[in-house]
Structure formats: C-alpha cells, structure tokens
Amino acid sequence: MEISDCRISLGPLLYYWPRQTTFDFYARIADSPVDIVYLGETVCSRRHELRLADWQALASELKAAGKQVYLSTPTLVESAAEISQIKRLAAQTDFPLEVGEIGAIRALSGQTFVAGPHLNAYHGATLSWLADLGAERFVAPLELDRPGLQTLLAEKPAALQCEVMVWGRMPLAFSARCFTARHFHLRKDECGFRCIDYPDGLDLRTRESADFLAINGIQTQSGQCLDLLAQAGELAALGAAVWRVSPHSSGTEAAIAALDRLRRGLSAEAVAPPAGIARCNGYWHGRAGIDWLEEA
C-alpha cells in the first residue's frame, strides 16, 4: 500500500474527562486532518459526563465536518447496563460500530463493523470468520511484533482492512475490579468517579519507583506511550491501511499532524507524550513492550 493512501484514525476516548473538556477536544478534532473517529464509552458504564445521545450528537458534528465516524461498544460486559448499552448502539443505524466484545456481534444482525483490538484476532482463520460475520476492518492486537503483523496481514482476507495503533498508551487488559477505586480504598460502586482526576490514567510504579503500568478504572494500560510514528511508512508497506492514534490530554493533535505530514511525503518531528510519560516501541521490535529503541 502506498503511504499516501493510508488513513488516520482517532480511537475512542479511554479516559473520563469533564463534559466541556470532551466537547472542546472533539471541536478541535473536527478541524484536524484525521479521517476516522471512534466515539463512545468503552471502559466503564458508570461514567456519565456524556450519555449516548451526547456521543451521537458529537458523531453528527464530526460527520458533517467530513469525518467517517464509528460508535464503539463496551469492552468488558458484566452487567445489564453494558448489555443495554450494546443493544441501544446496535439499534441505531446512523453510524456503524466498532465491536469491543465478541458477543456484541450477535446484536448487529449482519451489519458491517470494525473488529476492535481486544477480539484476539491472531491468525487468518479468525480474521476470515470475523469477515464472514460482517467485519470490514480489524484493529491488530497491540503486542504483535513486525514479523507477527506481517504474517497476519499475509493471511487476512483480501477485502478486510487492517488498522494499527501507532500512538498513545496501550490498553492492555480489563478486570471486573476497578483499580482506581481500589487505589483510594473505595468500593467500585462508590468510587466517587476518581478517574476524572487523571486525564491520562494513574501511574503505577514498582517498589523501586520505576514506571511500570497505568490504571484507568477497570483498565490496565502501558505505563509508557506507544510511539510507532517512525514506522508509519513501514506499516503502509506491509499493508496496514489505517494508523490509529489514542486520545490524550496533550500530544494527540501533534501525532495526527505528524502522520498527515508523513503521508504527504514530508518530514515530521518527534511528538512528545503528555508530561511525565515516556515512550515505548518494544513490542514492534520483539522486545518487552515497555522498551524504547531509537531508530538508527
């Protein structure tokens, strides 16, 4: 694939931001060169700054600005609230969905969808099965190295597009336990919505005070910010059609702009993650994900 043909996507907002902060952020995204935007609450159904109607209103505004918009489903389904949310998302027909949990596909009744990064699609047979169910694109598993991604792309159905996350803290795992609430010795259902105080997640360090992971409610993330901006051209050559950026309190728009420059054949400077967060690209190089290897 030619690098000029690649598209830039903005993944769903994984953090709990104040209502106006969220609206202001997406107003700027509407004027950015991003092509695809995913919207919706994918982490915790208790978060309530924005409701489904608000996400749909934002989706309409972004669509009017020329963006292709998807609504994203919850990733961990453990209560009637998440099931109800998926049903409401599937019932609306204005925007296609990014599926974060395999059971949600059944609610789509044959509608096309994007298979999210947590569906564990590690080989061609799984991708063929997802394509038969209606997947038009899949987000590659985050921990794949270059040879692993190359093999997966060689096995995928020809019509199924591949999207790869290239910038942002990686969402690694989910749990029924809310780690943020636990950190403050609170019950999950009485958390006080402490997530809103950590717009890029809460840093988790080892006993030796080394950066390790980040916690975001029920979600565990990489402690570092994934940065594969320098590998964008290589990803295009392998056949990845879409580069995904994950929203953060700072650096998001710079990462989008850098990718846009690269696909236009221009040089791009390094993008700084939010303050206090280091960079990583270890998985891509077959190393521990936490590692950072400078390009030669």
C-alpha positions as CSV (number, residue, x, y, z in Angstrom):
1,M,0.0,0.0,0.0
2,E,1.2,3.5,-0.8
3,I,1.8,5.7,2.2
4,S,-0.3,8.4,0.6
5,D,-3.3,6.1,0.6
6,C,-3.2,5.5,4.4
7,R,-5.9,7.0,6.6
8,I,-5.5,8.3,10.1
9,S,-8.0,7.3,12.8
10,L,-8.7,8.5,16.4
11,G,-9.6,5.7,18.7
12,P,-12.3,6.0,21.4
13,L,-11.6,8.2,24.4
14,L,-10.4,5.8,27.1
15,Y,-10.4,8.3,29.9
16,Y,-13.1,10.1,32.0
17,W,-12.8,13.8,31.0
18,P,-15.2,16.6,32.1
19,R,-18.0,17.2,29.7
20,Q,-16.8,20.5,28.4
21,T,-13.2,19.3,28.0
22,T,-14.5,16.5,25.9
23,F,-16.6,18.7,23.7
24,D,-13.7,21.2,23.2
25,F,-11.4,18.3,22.3
26,Y,-13.6,17.0,19.6
27,A,-14.3,20.5,18.2
28,R,-10.5,20.7,17.6
29,I,-10.5,17.2,16.1
30,A,-13.2,18.3,13.6
31,D,-10.6,20.7,12.2
32,S,-7.8,18.2,12.2
33,P,-6.6,16.0,9.2
34,V,-7.9,12.8,10.9
35,D,-10.1,10.7,8.6
36,I,-11.8,8.3,11.0
37,V,-13.1,8.9,14.5
38,Y,-14.4,6.4,17.1
39,L,-16.7,7.7,19.8
40,G,-18.2,6.3,23.0
41,E,-17.6,4.9,26.4
42,T,-15.7,1.7,26.2
43,V,-14.3,1.3,29.7
44,C,-16.8,1.9,32.4
45,S,-20.6,2.2,32.1
46,R,-20.8,4.2,35.3
47,R,-19.2,7.2,33.7
48,H,-21.9,9.7,33.0
49,E,-20.4,13.0,31.8
50,L,-21.6,12.1,28.3
51,R,-24.6,9.9,27.5
52,L,-25.2,8.0,24.3
53,A,-27.2,11.0,22.9
54,D,-24.2,13.2,23.5
55,W,-21.9,10.8,21.7
56,Q,-24.4,10.7,18.8
57,A,-24.6,14.5,18.7
58,L,-20.8,14.6,18.5
59,A,-20.8,11.9,15.8
60,S,-23.2,14.0,13.7
61,E,-21.0,17.1,14.1
62,L,-17.8,15.2,13.1
63,K,-19.6,13.6,10.2
64,A,-20.7,17.0,9.0
65,A,-17.0,18.0,9.2
66,G,-16.1,15.2,6.7
67,K,-15.0,12.5,9.2
68,Q,-16.0,8.9,9.0
69,V,-17.5,8.1,12.4
70,Y,-18.0,4.9,14.3
71,L,-19.6,4.3,17.7
72,S,-17.6,2.0,20.0
73,T,-19.1,-0.7,22.2
74,P,-18.1,-1.5,25.8
75,T,-15.1,-3.9,26.0
76,L,-15.9,-5.7,29.3
77,V,-19.6,-6.8,29.5
78,E,-20.5,-7.8,33.1
79,S,-23.9,-6.2,33.9
80,A,-27.3,-5.4,32.4
81,A,-26.1,-1.8,31.9
82,E,-23.4,-2.9,29.4
83,I,-25.8,-5.3,27.6
84,S,-28.4,-2.5,27.3
85,Q,-25.8,-0.1,26.0
86,I,-24.8,-2.5,23.3
87,K,-28.4,-3.1,22.3
88,R,-29.0,0.7,22.0
89,L,-25.9,1.1,19.9
90,A,-26.9,-1.8,17.6
91,A,-30.5,-0.4,17.3
92,Q,-29.3,3.0,15.9
93,T,-28.4,2.9,12.2
94,D,-26.8,6.3,11.7
95,F,-23.3,5.1,12.5
96,P,-21.5,1.8,12.2
97,L,-19.9,0.2,15.2
98,E,-16.5,-0.8,16.5
99,V,-17.0,-4.0,18.4
100,G,-15.0,-4.3,21.6
101,E,-16.5,-7.6,22.8
102,I,-17.3,-10.7,20.7
103,G,-20.8,-11.2,22.0
104,A,-21.8,-7.8,20.6
105,I,-21.6,-9.1,17.1
106,R,-24.8,-11.1,17.6
107,A,-26.7,-7.9,18.2
108,L,-25.7,-6.4,14.9
109,S,-27.8,-8.7,12.8
110,G,-25.4,-8.7,9.9
111,Q,-24.4,-5.0,9.9
112,T,-20.8,-4.2,9.0
113,F,-18.5,-3.4,11.8
114,V,-14.9,-2.8,12.8
115,A,-13.3,-5.6,15.0
116,G,-11.6,-3.9,17.9
117,P,-8.2,-4.7,19.3
118,H,-9.5,-6.9,22.1
119,L,-11.1,-9.6,20.0
120,N,-7.9,-11.7,20.0
121,A,-7.6,-12.0,16.2
122,Y,-4.1,-13.6,15.9
123,H,-4.4,-15.6,12.7
124,G,-6.1,-15.7,9.3
125,A,-8.8,-18.2,10.2
126,T,-10.1,-15.8,12.9
127,L,-10.0,-12.9,10.5
128,S,-11.9,-14.9,7.9
129,W,-14.5,-15.8,10.5
130,L,-14.9,-12.1,11.5
131,A,-15.1,-11.0,7.9
132,D,-17.9,-13.5,7.3
133,L,-19.8,-12.0,10.2
134,G,-19.5,-8.5,8.7
135,A,-16.2,-7.1,9.7
136,E,-14.8,-4.6,7.2
137,R,-11.7,-3.8,9.2
138,F,-9.8,-5.1,12.2
139,V,-7.5,-3.4,14.7
140,A,-4.4,-5.6,15.0
141,P,-3.5,-6.9,18.5
142,L,-1.3,-4.4,20.2
143,E,1.5,-6.7,21.2
144,L,2.3,-8.0,17.7
145,D,5.9,-7.6,16.5
146,R,6.8,-6.7,13.0
147,P,7.1,-10.4,11.7
148,G,3.9,-11.3,13.5
149,L,2.0,-8.5,11.9
150,Q,3.5,-9.3,8.5
151,T,2.3,-12.9,8.8
152,L,-1.2,-11.8,9.9
153,L,-1.6,-9.4,7.0
154,A,-0.5,-12.2,4.6
155,E,-3.2,-14.5,6.0
156,K,-6.1,-12.0,6.1
157,P,-8.9,-11.9,3.6
158,A,-8.1,-9.5,0.8
159,A,-11.0,-7.2,1.4
160,L,-10.5,-6.9,5.1
161,Q,-8.6,-3.8,6.0
162,C,-6.1,-3.6,8.9
163,E,-5.8,-0.8,11.4
164,V,-2.7,-0.5,13.7
165,M,-2.4,1.6,16.8
166,V,0.7,3.9,16.4
167,W,0.5,6.4,19.3
168,G,-0.9,6.5,22.8
169,R,-0.9,4.4,26.0
170,M,-1.8,0.9,25.1
171,P,-5.0,-0.6,26.6
172,L,-3.7,-4.0,27.7
173,A,-6.3,-5.7,29.9
174,F,-9.6,-5.3,31.7
175,S,-10.9,-6.6,35.0
176,A,-14.2,-6.7,37.0
177,R,-12.3,-4.8,39.7
178,C,-11.9,-1.1,39.5
179,F,-8.2,-0.4,40.1
180,T,-8.6,3.3,40.6
181,A,-11.2,2.8,43.3
182,R,-9.0,0.2,44.9
183,H,-6.1,2.6,44.9
184,F,-8.2,5.0,47.1
185,H,-9.6,2.2,49.3
186,L,-13.1,2.7,47.8
187,R,-15.7,0.3,46.7
188,K,-16.2,0.1,42.9
189,D,-19.8,1.3,43.2
190,E,-18.8,4.1,45.5
191,C,-15.7,5.2,43.6
192,G,-16.5,8.9,43.6
193,F,-15.6,8.9,39.9
194,R,-11.9,9.5,40.8
195,C,-10.9,8.7,37.2
196,I,-11.8,12.2,36.3
197,D,-8.8,13.5,38.2
198,Y,-6.4,11.5,35.9
199,P,-6.9,12.6,32.3
200,D,-4.1,10.2,31.1
201,G,-4.5,7.4,33.6
202,L,-3.0,6.9,37.0
203,D,0.7,5.9,37.0
204,L,1.6,2.6,38.6
205,R,5.2,2.2,39.8
206,T,7.2,-0.6,41.2
207,R,8.6,-0.7,44.7
208,E,11.8,0.8,43.3
209,S,9.7,3.7,41.9
210,A,10.2,2.7,38.3
211,D,7.4,3.4,35.8
212,F,5.5,0.2,35.1
213,L,1.9,0.4,34.1
214,A,-1.0,2.8,34.3
215,I,-4.5,2.2,35.7
216,N,-7.7,3.7,34.3
217,G,-10.7,2.4,36.2
218,I,-11.1,-1.3,35.3
219,Q,-8.5,-1.0,32.5
220,T,-4.7,-1.6,32.8
221,Q,-2.6,0.3,30.3
222,S,1.0,0.6,29.4
223,G,2.9,3.0,31.6
224,Q,4.6,4.4,28.5
225,C,3.1,6.0,25.4
226,L,3.4,3.7,22.3
227,D,5.1,5.6,19.5
228,L,5.3,4.0,16.1
229,L,5.2,7.2,14.2
230,A,8.6,6.5,12.7
231,Q,7.3,3.1,11.5
232,A,4.3,4.6,9.7
233,G,5.9,4.1,6.2
234,E,6.9,0.5,7.1
235,L,3.3,-0.2,8.3
236,A,2.0,1.1,5.0
237,A,4.4,-1.1,3.0
238,L,3.2,-4.2,5.0
239,G,-0.4,-3.4,4.1
240,A,-1.8,-1.6,7.1
241,A,-4.4,0.8,5.7
242,V,-5.2,2.8,8.8
243,W,-3.0,4.3,11.6
244,R,-4.7,4.7,14.9
245,V,-3.9,7.5,17.5
246,S,-5.4,7.2,21.0
247,P,-6.7,10.4,22.6
248,H,-4.6,12.0,25.4
249,S,-4.7,15.3,27.2
250,S,-1.8,16.6,25.1
251,G,0.1,15.4,22.0
252,T,-2.9,13.9,20.2
253,E,-3.3,16.6,17.6
254,A,0.5,16.7,17.1
255,A,0.6,13.0,16.5
256,I,-2.2,13.3,13.9
257,A,-0.4,16.2,12.2
258,A,2.8,14.2,12.1
259,L,1.1,11.3,10.4
260,D,-0.6,13.6,7.9
261,R,2.8,15.1,7.0
262,L,4.3,11.6,6.5
263,R,1.6,10.5,4.2
264,R,2.1,13.7,2.2
265,G,5.8,12.8,1.7
266,L,7.0,15.4,4.2
267,S,9.2,15.0,7.3
268,A,7.7,15.0,10.8
269,E,9.3,15.8,14.1
270,A,9.0,13.6,17.2
271,V,5.8,14.1,19.2
272,A,6.1,14.4,23.0
273,P,3.7,12.3,25.1
274,P,1.9,14.0,28.0
275,A,4.2,15.3,30.7
276,G,5.7,12.6,32.8
277,I,5.1,9.7,30.3
278,A,7.9,8.1,28.5
279,R,7.8,6.4,25.0
280,C,7.8,2.8,24.1
281,N,8.0,0.6,21.0
282,G,9.4,-2.7,22.4
283,Y,6.6,-5.0,21.1
284,W,7.3,-3.9,17.5
285,H,10.9,-5.0,17.8
286,G,10.1,-8.3,19.5
287,R,11.2,-6.9,22.9
288,A,9.3,-6.2,26.2
289,G,6.6,-3.7,25.4
290,I,8.0,-1.3,27.9
291,D,11.3,-0.9,26.0
292,W,12.2,2.1,23.8
293,L,14.5,1.6,20.9
294,E,15.8,4.6,19.0
295,E,15.7,4.3,15.2
296,A,19.1,4.0,13.6
